Amino acid sequence: MENLTSMEQFEQLTQQEKVVFKFTADWCPDCHFIDPFMGEVEEQFTNFQFFSVDRDKFIDLCVQLDIFGIPSFIVFDKGEEKGRFVSKDRKTREEIESFLLQFN
């Protein structure tokens, strides 16, 4: 999964088709819980582009998007937010896959 590097990149990516932003942080144990299977989730959903957003590096973006818990996911498609899976709760593989299936 590629890391988001700038706000300009974020703005460009939101205009593309089916982009998933995963909001995370190095210190977040629930974020690391999903690391072992996220590669397989990406392989399963090849019609999406996945980008990791470090909450600590993009705190203003997180506030703007109401990301107050991590890990969280937001899907954009052609400039429009299509869905969000945002909470402070630990996410399971099944919950993430179920969320993404809505946009497949």
N, C-alpha and C positions, 0 to 999 in steps of 0.2 A: 504494500500500500504506500503510495506516495504521500509525502508530507506537504501540507500547504505552506507556501513560503512568503506570501504577501497578500495584502488586501486586494491588490490589482488582480492577482491570480484568482482569488475567490470570486471577484466580480465577473471575470471572464468565464470561469467554470460554471457559474450559475446559469449562464446563457446556453450552455451546451445541453445535450440530451442525457438524461438519467445519470446524474451525478450524486453520489452518496458522500456526505461529510460525516466522519466519525469524530466526535469531540472527546478528547482524552487528556490525560496528564501523567507525567512520569511517576508522581507520588500516589496515584490512585490505584488501590488494590483491585477494585472491581473492573477497572480498565484492563489491567494485566490478566484478569481472569479470562477475558475473551480472546486474548492474543493467540493461544494455541490453536483455535479453530477459525479465526477470521480469514486466514489464507484460503481455507477450504470453502468458506462462504463466498469469497471473491471468485473462486474458480466456478462455483455453482451459478453465480449471477454474472456471467460474462458480458451481459448487455448493459451493465452499469460501470461507471468509473468510480473508484473509491479513493477518497483523500482523507488523511488523518489531520485533524486540527488540534494543535496543542493549546489547551485552554489558557495556560499561563502566558503564552506568546501572543494570543489573540483575545485577550480578556474583553476588549471593547466590542469585538465582533460577537462574543458570547453574550454580553449584556444586550446588544442590539437584537440578537435572535432569541433572547429569553432562554439561554442555556444555563440553568442554575444547578444542574446535576449532571454528572458524568459517570459512565460513558453514555453518550447520547448520539442519535443519528438524525440527520435531516436529508431528505431527498429533494433535489431541484431538477426541473426539466424545462428547458427552453425559457429560462428567466422566471419561472413560477415555482414557488415552494409547493411540492405535491404531498408531502407528509413528514411527520416527525415522530420520533420515538425518544422522548425526552423525559428523563426522570433521574433521580439519584440512586435508583435501585440497580442492583446487579442484574445484568441481562444474560439470558441463556442463549445457546445457539438456536434453539427452536423458536424463541421469541424474536430474535433478529431475522431468521429466515421467514417467519410468518409476516413480519413487518414488510420485508422486501418483496414478498410474493404479491402484495397489493399493487405493485407498480410494474410487475414483470410483463 
